[in-house]
Amino acid sequence: MDVLYFAWVRERIGIPRETLDTSARTVAELVEELRGREDRYAAAFADLSALRVAVDQDLTDFDASLEGVREVAFFPPMTGG
């Protein structure tokens, strides 16, 4: 699956996207897997309340299933104005 990082998430991790093979069943499990990779991932995912997630371009929660998913995107909350 493709994993995309936006704004400060991308800056902390250092890449805009990557393709992963994962056994994670939910977004939360994917986050735990990513946190364990390197310190830069741990820093990016340290505070999940400061992050939003989209699965196949639909906003969702961290308990969302990854079954059949092609893309997961992580980004900070957006504000309008």
Backbone as XML, in Angstrom:
<?xml version="1.0"?>
<chain id="A" units="angstrom">
  <residue number="1" name="MET">
    <atom name="N" x="0.840" y="-1.176" z="0.000"/>
    <atom name="CA" x="0.000" y="0.000" z="0.000"/>
    <atom name="C" x="0.880" y="1.233" z="0.000"/>
  </residue>
  <residue number="2" name="ASP">
    <atom name="N" x="0.353" y="2.305" z="-0.547"/>
    <atom name="CA" x="1.065" y="3.579" z="-0.537"/>
    <atom name="C" x="0.719" y="4.329" z="0.740"/>
  </residue>
  <residue number="3" name="VAL">
    <atom name="N" x="1.730" y="4.896" z="1.374"/>
    <atom name="CA" x="1.528" y="5.713" z="2.570"/>
    <atom name="C" x="2.057" y="7.103" z="2.243"/>
  </residue>
  <residue number="4" name="LEU">
    <atom name="N" x="1.194" y="8.102" z="2.423"/>
    <atom name="CA" x="1.532" y="9.481" z="2.091"/>
    <atom name="C" x="1.620" y="10.312" z="3.360"/>
  </residue>
  <residue number="5" name="TYR">
    <atom name="N" x="2.559" y="11.243" z="3.377"/>
    <atom name="CA" x="2.769" y="12.127" z="4.514"/>
    <atom name="C" x="2.697" y="13.572" z="4.034"/>
  </residue>
  <residue number="6" name="PHE">
    <atom name="N" x="1.961" y="14.407" z="4.751"/>
    <atom name="CA" x="1.785" y="15.795" z="4.364"/>
    <atom name="C" x="2.212" y="16.751" z="5.472"/>
  </residue>
  <residue number="7" name="ALA">
    <atom name="N" x="2.590" y="17.962" z="5.056"/>
    <atom name="CA" x="2.927" y="19.077" z="5.960"/>
    <atom name="C" x="4.043" y="18.663" z="6.927"/>
  </residue>
  <residue number="8" name="TRP">
    <atom name="N" x="3.893" y="18.955" z="8.235"/>
    <atom name="CA" x="4.976" y="18.674" z="9.174"/>
    <atom name="C" x="5.220" y="17.181" z="9.363"/>
  </residue>
  <residue number="9" name="VAL">
    <atom name="N" x="4.242" y="16.336" z="9.055"/>
    <atom name="CA" x="4.462" y="14.894" z="9.138"/>
    <atom name="C" x="5.543" y="14.509" z="8.119"/>
  </residue>
  <residue number="10" name="ARG">
    <atom name="N" x="5.408" y="15.018" z="6.902"/>
    <atom name="CA" x="6.395" y="14.776" z="5.848"/>
    <atom name="C" x="7.759" y="15.333" z="6.258"/>
  </residue>
  <residue number="11" name="GLU">
    <atom name="N" x="7.763" y="16.511" z="6.858"/>
    <atom name="CA" x="9.029" y="17.125" z="7.271"/>
    <atom name="C" x="9.738" y="16.296" z="8.331"/>
  </residue>
  <residue number="12" name="ARG">
    <atom name="N" x="9.008" y="15.758" z="9.289"/>
    <atom name="CA" x="9.630" y="14.958" z="10.354"/>
    <atom name="C" x="10.145" y="13.625" z="9.832"/>
  </residue>
  <residue number="13" name="ILE">
    <atom name="N" x="9.390" y="13.010" z="8.930"/>
    <atom name="CA" x="9.796" y="11.711" z="8.411"/>
    <atom name="C" x="10.852" y="11.870" z="7.322"/>
  </residue>
  <residue number="14" name="GLY">
    <atom name="N" x="10.743" y="12.937" z="6.543"/>
    <atom name="CA" x="11.760" y="13.223" z="5.536"/>
    <atom name="C" x="11.437" y="12.734" z="4.137"/>
  </residue>
  <residue number="15" name="ILE">
    <atom name="N" x="10.263" y="12.146" z="3.950"/>
    <atom name="CA" x="9.834" y="11.699" z="2.623"/>
    <atom name="C" x="8.344" y="11.988" z="2.464"/>
  </residue>
  <residue number="16" name="PRO">
    <atom name="N" x="7.885" y="12.207" z="1.233"/>
    <atom name="CA" x="6.470" y="12.494" z="1.030"/>
    <atom name="C" x="5.591" y="11.246" z="0.920"/>
  </residue>
  <residue number="17" name="ARG">
    <atom name="N" x="6.195" y="10.105" z="0.526"/>
    <atom name="CA" x="5.406" y="8.878" z="0.355"/>
    <atom name="C" x="6.327" y="7.677" z="0.324"/>
  </residue>
  <residue number="18" name="GLU">
    <atom name="N" x="5.743" y="6.523" z="0.586"/>
    <atom name="CA" x="6.467" y="5.268" z="0.453"/>
    <atom name="C" x="5.469" y="4.150" z="0.219"/>
  </residue>
  <residue number="19" name="THR">
    <atom name="N" x="5.947" y="3.067" z="-0.339"/>
    <atom name="CA" x="5.120" y="1.894" z="-0.550"/>
    <atom name="C" x="5.542" y="0.839" z="0.457"/>
  </residue>
  <residue number="20" name="LEU">
    <atom name="N" x="4.572" y="0.322" z="1.202"/>
    <atom name="CA" x="4.858" y="-0.620" z="2.282"/>
    <atom name="C" x="4.119" y="-1.930" z="2.095"/>
  </residue>
  <residue number="21" name="ASP">
    <atom name="N" x="4.769" y="-3.004" z="2.513"/>
    <atom name="CA" x="4.098" y="-4.278" z="2.733"/>
    <atom name="C" x="3.910" y="-4.357" z="4.240"/>
  </residue>
  <residue number="22" name="THR">
    <atom name="N" x="2.673" y="-4.522" z="4.672"/>
    <atom name="CA" x="2.394" y="-4.518" z="6.101"/>
    <atom name="C" x="1.427" y="-5.632" z="6.456"/>
  </residue>
  <residue number="23" name="SER">
    <atom name="N" x="1.533" y="-6.099" z="7.676"/>
    <atom name="CA" x="0.562" y="-7.064" z="8.189"/>
    <atom name="C" x="-0.455" y="-6.373" z="9.096"/>
  </residue>
  <residue number="24" name="ALA">
    <atom name="N" x="-0.358" y="-5.046" z="9.192"/>
    <atom name="CA" x="-1.287" y="-4.283" z="10.035"/>
    <atom name="C" x="-2.712" y="-4.454" z="9.527"/>
  </residue>
  <residue number="25" name="ARG">
    <atom name="N" x="-3.633" y="-4.627" z="10.471"/>
    <atom name="CA" x="-5.046" y="-4.790" z="10.108"/>
    <atom name="C" x="-5.827" y="-3.498" z="10.230"/>
  </residue>
  <residue number="26" name="THR">
    <atom name="N" x="-5.284" y="-2.543" z="10.994"/>
    <atom name="CA" x="-5.951" y="-1.256" z="11.183"/>
    <atom name="C" x="-4.933" y="-0.134" z="11.016"/>
  </residue>
  <residue number="27" name="VAL">
    <atom name="N" x="-5.436" y="1.076" z="10.890"/>
    <atom name="CA" x="-4.536" y="2.227" z="10.818"/>
    <atom name="C" x="-3.701" y="2.316" z="12.092"/>
  </residue>
  <residue number="28" name="ALA">
    <atom name="N" x="-4.317" y="2.079" z="13.233"/>
    <atom name="CA" x="-3.583" y="2.142" z="14.506"/>
    <atom name="C" x="-2.427" y="1.150" z="14.527"/>
  </residue>
  <residue number="29" name="GLU">
    <atom name="N" x="-2.640" y="-0.057" z="14.017"/>
    <atom name="CA" x="-1.561" y="-1.035" z="13.957"/>
    <atom name="C" x="-0.465" y="-0.580" z="12.994"/>
  </residue>
  <residue number="30" name="LEU">
    <atom name="N" x="-0.853" y="0.050" z="11.902"/>
    <atom name="CA" x="0.132" y="0.592" z="10.968"/>
    <atom name="C" x="0.976" y="1.667" z="11.644"/>
  </residue>
  <residue number="31" name="VAL">
    <atom name="N" x="0.329" y="2.535" z="12.399"/>
    <atom name="CA" x="1.053" y="3.587" z="13.125"/>
    <atom name="C" x="2.059" y="2.966" z="14.087"/>
  </residue>
  <residue number="32" name="GLU">
    <atom name="N" x="1.656" y="1.949" z="14.813"/>
    <atom name="CA" x="2.579" y="1.287" z="15.742"/>
    <atom name="C" x="3.769" y="0.678" z="15.001"/>
  </residue>
  <residue number="33" name="GLU">
    <atom name="N" x="3.492" y="0.093" z="13.857"/>
    <atom name="CA" x="4.564" y="-0.479" z="13.039"/>
    <atom name="C" x="5.528" y="0.621" z="12.572"/>
  </residue>
  <residue number="34" name="LEU">
    <atom name="N" x="4.984" y="1.737" z="12.134"/>
    <atom name="CA" x="5.817" y="2.849" z="11.674"/>
    <atom name="C" x="6.629" y="3.445" z="12.825"/>
  </residue>
  <residue number="35" name="ARG">
    <atom name="N" x="5.999" y="3.615" z="13.980"/>
    <atom name="CA" x="6.717" y="4.156" z="15.153"/>
    <atom name="C" x="7.953" y="3.340" z="15.491"/>
  </residue>
  <residue number="36" name="GLY">
    <atom name="N" x="7.863" y="2.050" z="15.293"/>
    <atom name="CA" x="8.963" y="1.164" z="15.640"/>
    <atom name="C" x="10.091" y="1.137" z="14.625"/>
  </residue>
  <residue number="37" name="ARG">
    <atom name="N" x="9.905" y="1.781" z="13.495"/>
    <atom name="CA" x="10.926" y="1.746" z="12.437"/>
    <atom name="C" x="12.149" y="2.575" z="12.793"/>
  </residue>
  <residue number="38" name="GLU">
    <atom name="N" x="11.931" y="3.843" z="13.115"/>
    <atom name="CA" x="13.039" y="4.775" z="13.377"/>
    <atom name="C" x="12.527" y="5.904" z="14.263"/>
  </residue>
  <residue number="39" name="ASP">
    <atom name="N" x="13.451" y="6.649" z="14.845"/>
    <atom name="CA" x="13.076" y="7.779" z="15.704"/>
    <atom name="C" x="12.268" y="8.833" z="14.960"/>
  </residue>
  <residue number="40" name="ARG">
    <atom name="N" x="12.560" y="9.044" z="13.687"/>
    <atom name="CA" x="11.833" y="10.074" z="12.936"/>
    <atom name="C" x="10.355" y="9.722" z="12.807"/>
  </residue>
  <residue number="41" name="TYR">
    <atom name="N" x="10.032" y="8.440" z="12.669"/>
    <atom name="CA" x="8.635" y="8.017" z="12.625"/>
    <atom name="C" x="8.003" y="8.149" z="14.004"/>
  </residue>
  <residue number="42" name="ALA">
    <atom name="N" x="8.746" y="7.775" z="15.030"/>
    <atom name="CA" x="8.232" y="7.906" z="16.398"/>
    <atom name="C" x="7.898" y="9.357" z="16.703"/>
  </residue>
  <residue number="43" name="ALA">
    <atom name="N" x="8.735" y="10.282" z="16.244"/>
    <atom name="CA" x="8.475" y="11.709" z="16.461"/>
    <atom name="C" x="7.237" y="12.165" z="15.695"/>
  </residue>
  <residue number="44" name="ALA">
    <atom name="N" x="7.089" y="11.712" z="14.469"/>
    <atom name="CA" x="5.954" y="12.128" z="13.651"/>
    <atom name="C" x="4.625" y="11.615" z="14.208"/>
  </residue>
  <residue number="45" name="PHE">
    <atom name="N" x="4.650" y="10.435" z="14.818"/>
    <atom name="CA" x="3.419" y="9.822" z="15.317"/>
    <atom name="C" x="3.324" y="9.840" z="16.842"/>
  </residue>
  <residue number="46" name="ALA">
    <atom name="N" x="4.045" y="10.747" z="17.477"/>
    <atom name="CA" x="4.056" y="10.814" z="18.940"/>
    <atom name="C" x="2.706" y="11.230" z="19.514"/>
  </residue>
  <residue number="47" name="ASP">
    <atom name="N" x="2.002" y="12.120" z="18.839"/>
    <atom name="CA" x="0.729" y="12.642" z="19.351"/>
    <atom name="C" x="-0.346" y="12.476" z="18.287"/>
  </residue>
  <residue number="48" name="LEU">
    <atom name="N" x="-1.087" y="11.382" z="18.358"/>
    <atom name="CA" x="-2.098" y="11.109" z="17.343"/>
    <atom name="C" x="-3.248" y="12.102" z="17.367"/>
  </residue>
  <residue number="49" name="SER">
    <atom name="N" x="-3.436" y="12.799" z="18.484"/>
    <atom name="CA" x="-4.506" y="13.809" z="18.522"/>
    <atom name="C" x="-4.186" y="14.986" z="17.603"/>
  </residue>
  <residue number="50" name="ALA">
    <atom name="N" x="-2.928" y="15.100" z="17.181"/>
    <atom name="CA" x="-2.512" y="16.177" z="16.287"/>
    <atom name="C" x="-2.489" y="15.723" z="14.829"/>
  </residue>
  <residue number="51" name="LEU">
    <atom name="N" x="-3.026" y="14.524" z="14.566"/>
    <atom name="CA" x="-3.011" y="13.971" z="13.217"/>
    <atom name="C" x="-4.405" y="13.591" z="12.746"/>
  </residue>
  <residue number="52" name="ARG">
    <atom name="N" x="-4.571" y="13.624" z="11.450"/>
    <atom name="CA" x="-5.763" y="13.096" z="10.794"/>
    <atom name="C" x="-5.282" y="12.036" z="9.818"/>
  </residue>
  <residue number="53" name="VAL">
    <atom name="N" x="-6.206" y="11.149" z="9.450"/>
    <atom name="CA" x="-5.858" y="10.074" z="8.526"/>
    <atom name="C" x="-6.965" y="9.919" z="7.491"/>
  </residue>
  <residue number="54" name="ALA">
    <atom name="N" x="-6.551" y="9.614" z="6.280"/>
    <atom name="CA" x="-7.490" y="9.288" z="5.205"/>
    <atom name="C" x="-7.081" y="7.938" z="4.632"/>
  </residue>
  <residue number="55" name="VAL">
    <atom name="N" x="-8.082" y="7.108" z="4.380"/>
    <atom name="CA" x="-7.874" y="5.801" z="3.781"/>
    <atom name="C" x="-8.559" y="5.821" z="2.423"/>
  </residue>
  <residue number="56" name="ASP">
    <atom name="N" x="-7.792" y="5.575" z="1.384"/>
    <atom name="CA" x="-8.290" y="5.677" z="0.015"/>
    <atom name="C" x="-9.064" y="6.979" z="-0.196"/>
  </residue>
  <residue number="57" name="GLN">
    <atom name="N" x="-8.494" y="8.059" z="0.312"/>
    <atom name="CA" x="-8.958" y="9.436" z="0.159"/>
    <atom name="C" x="-10.252" y="9.752" z="0.902"/>
  </residue>
  <residue number="58" name="ASP">
    <atom name="N" x="-10.630" y="8.917" z="1.869"/>
    <atom name="CA" x="-11.782" y="9.193" z="2.732"/>
    <atom name="C" x="-11.287" y="9.388" z="4.161"/>
  </residue>
  <residue number="59" name="LEU">
    <atom name="N" x="-11.645" y="10.510" z="4.780"/>
    <atom name="CA" x="-11.278" y="10.740" z="6.182"/>
    <atom name="C" x="-11.854" y="9.632" z="7.042"/>
  </residue>
  <residue number="60" name="THR">
    <atom name="N" x="-11.066" y="9.183" z="7.995"/>
    <atom name="CA" x="-11.493" y="8.086" z="8.848"/>
    <atom name="C" x="-10.800" y="8.187" z="10.196"/>
  </residue>
  <residue number="61" name="ASP">
    <atom name="N" x="-11.028" y="7.186" z="11.042"/>
    <atom name="CA" x="-10.412" y="7.114" z="12.360"/>
    <atom name="C" x="-9.248" y="6.127" z="12.341"/>
  </residue>
  <residue number="62" name="PHE">
    <atom name="N" x="-8.475" y="6.160" z="13.400"/>
    <atom name="CA" x="-7.311" y="5.286" z="13.479"/>
    <atom name="C" x="-7.679" y="3.822" z="13.688"/>
  </residue>
  <residue number="63" name="ASP">
    <atom name="N" x="-8.935" y="3.536" z="14.011"/>
    <atom name="CA" x="-9.357" y="2.145" z="14.143"/>
    <atom name="C" x="-9.902" y="1.576" z="12.836"/>
  </residue>
  <residue number="64" name="ALA">
    <atom name="N" x="-9.790" y="2.324" z="11.747"/>
    <atom name="CA" x="-10.284" y="1.878" z="10.441"/>
    <atom name="C" x="-9.505" y="0.667" z="9.939"/>
  </residue>
  <residue number="65" name="SER">
    <atom name="N" x="-10.216" y="-0.218" z="9.280"/>
    <atom name="CA" x="-9.616" y="-1.414" z="8.696"/>
    <atom name="C" x="-8.755" y="-1.052" z="7.493"/>
  </residue>
  <residue number="66" name="LEU">
    <atom name="N" x="-7.699" y="-1.823" z="7.299"/>
    <atom name="CA" x="-6.836" y="-1.657" z="6.135"/>
    <atom name="C" x="-7.093" y="-2.736" z="5.074"/>
  </residue>
  <residue number="67" name="GLU">
    <atom name="N" x="-8.085" y="-3.546" z="5.271"/>
    <atom name="CA" x="-8.384" y="-4.616" z="4.324"/>
    <atom name="C" x="-8.734" y="-4.030" z="2.956"/>
  </residue>
  <residue number="68" name="GLY">
    <atom name="N" x="-7.974" y="-4.408" z="1.950"/>
    <atom name="CA" x="-8.207" y="-3.948" z="0.598"/>
    <atom name="C" x="-7.807" y="-2.512" z="0.310"/>
  </residue>
  <residue number="69" name="VAL">
    <atom name="N" x="-7.187" y="-1.856" z="1.272"/>
    <atom name="CA" x="-6.816" y="-0.444" z="1.129"/>
    <atom name="C" x="-5.582" y="-0.311" z="0.242"/>
  </residue>
  <residue number="70" name="ARG">
    <atom name="N" x="-5.593" y="0.705" z="-0.625"/>
    <atom name="CA" x="-4.452" y="0.968" z="-1.499"/>
    <atom name="C" x="-3.630" y="2.156" z="-1.027"/>
  </residue>
  <residue number="71" name="GLU">
    <atom name="N" x="-4.254" y="3.085" z="-0.257"/>
    <atom name="CA" x="-3.552" y="4.308" z="0.127"/>
    <atom name="C" x="-3.988" y="4.783" z="1.505"/>
  </residue>
  <residue number="72" name="VAL">
    <atom name="N" x="-2.999" y="5.158" z="2.311"/>
    <atom name="CA" x="-3.243" y="5.771" z="3.616"/>
    <atom name="C" x="-2.467" y="7.084" z="3.638"/>
  </residue>
  <residue number="73" name="ALA">
    <atom name="N" x="-3.130" y="8.158" z="4.075"/>
    <atom name="CA" x="-2.477" y="9.466" z="4.135"/>
    <atom name="C" x="-2.572" y="10.021" z="5.543"/>
  </residue>
  <residue number="74" name="PHE">
    <atom name="N" x="-1.471" y="10.584" z="6.020"/>
    <atom name="CA" x="-1.415" y="11.204" z="7.339"/>
    <atom name="C" x="-1.124" y="12.694" z="7.178"/>
  </residue>
  <residue number="75" name="PHE">
    <atom name="N" x="-1.849" y="13.523" z="7.924"/>
    <atom name="CA" x="-1.692" y="14.978" z="7.813"/>
    <atom name="C" x="-2.223" y="15.644" z="9.071"/>
  </residue>
  <residue number="76" name="PRO">
    <atom name="N" x="-1.781" y="16.872" z="9.332"/>
    <atom name="CA" x="-2.320" y="17.613" z="10.480"/>
    <atom name="C" x="-3.729" y="18.119" z="10.159"/>
  </residue>
  <residue number="77" name="PRO">
    <atom name="N" x="-4.501" y="18.441" z="11.197"/>
    <atom name="CA" x="-5.841" y="19.001" z="10.950"/>
    <atom name="C" x="-5.741" y="20.257" z="10.109"/>
  </residue>
  <residue number="78" name="MET">
    <atom name="N" x="-6.706" y="20.438" z="9.255"/>
    <atom name="CA" x="-6.742" y="21.622" z="8.417"/>
    <atom name="C" x="-7.653" y="22.671" z="9.044"/>
  </residue>
  <residue number="79" name="THR">
    <atom name="N" x="-7.276" y="23.914" z="8.892"/>
    <atom name="CA" x="-8.125" y="25.000" z="9.362"/>
    <atom name="C" x="-8.500" y="25.862" z="8.179"/>
  </residue>
  <residue number="80" name="GLY">
    <atom name="N" x="-9.672" y="26.412" z="8.238"/>
    <atom name="CA" x="-10.135" y="27.249" z="7.136"/>
    <atom name="C" x="-10.015" y="28.700" z="7.494"/>
  </residue>
  <residue number="81" name="GLY">
    <atom name="N" x="-10.240" y="29.518" z="6.518"/>
    <atom name="CA" x="-10.170" y="30.930" z="6.818"/>
    <atom name="C" x="-10.291" y="31.772" z="5.586"/>
  </residue>
</chain>
